[in-house]
Amino acid sequence: MTSPIIIAATAASMALFAPPAEDRLPGVQLAAADCSDAARQVIAETGGELLSAQPRNGVCVVTVLVPGKGNARPRKITVRVPMQ
């Protein structure tokens, strides 16, 4: 299972490369926090390990690796979560 430290580091790195607030358009918010919450939600629901969480066109695209049952291989699942 992915550590909360990795999730926090991913969100922080996304915010690090965002333009300064004065350069953003009015009403536009950073998506890092929204995708961080979406990633936590998907991990909790699937029991998987976070591979990526990226904002795209108003949704967070979260990809997780879900362990297989018994000797089955893990599955890669991509979930689209609307940004809030």
Secondary structure as GFF3:
##gff-version 3
##sequence-region A 1 84
A	DSSP	alpha_helix	4	16	.	.	.	ID=ss1
A	DSSP	three_ten_helix	21	23	.	.	.	ID=ss2
A	DSSP	alpha_helix	32	46	.	.	.	ID=ss3
A	DSSP	beta_strand	49	56	.	.	.	ID=ss4
A	DSSP	beta_strand	59	66	.	.	.	ID=ss5
A	DSSP	beta_strand	75	82	.	.	.	ID=ss6
###
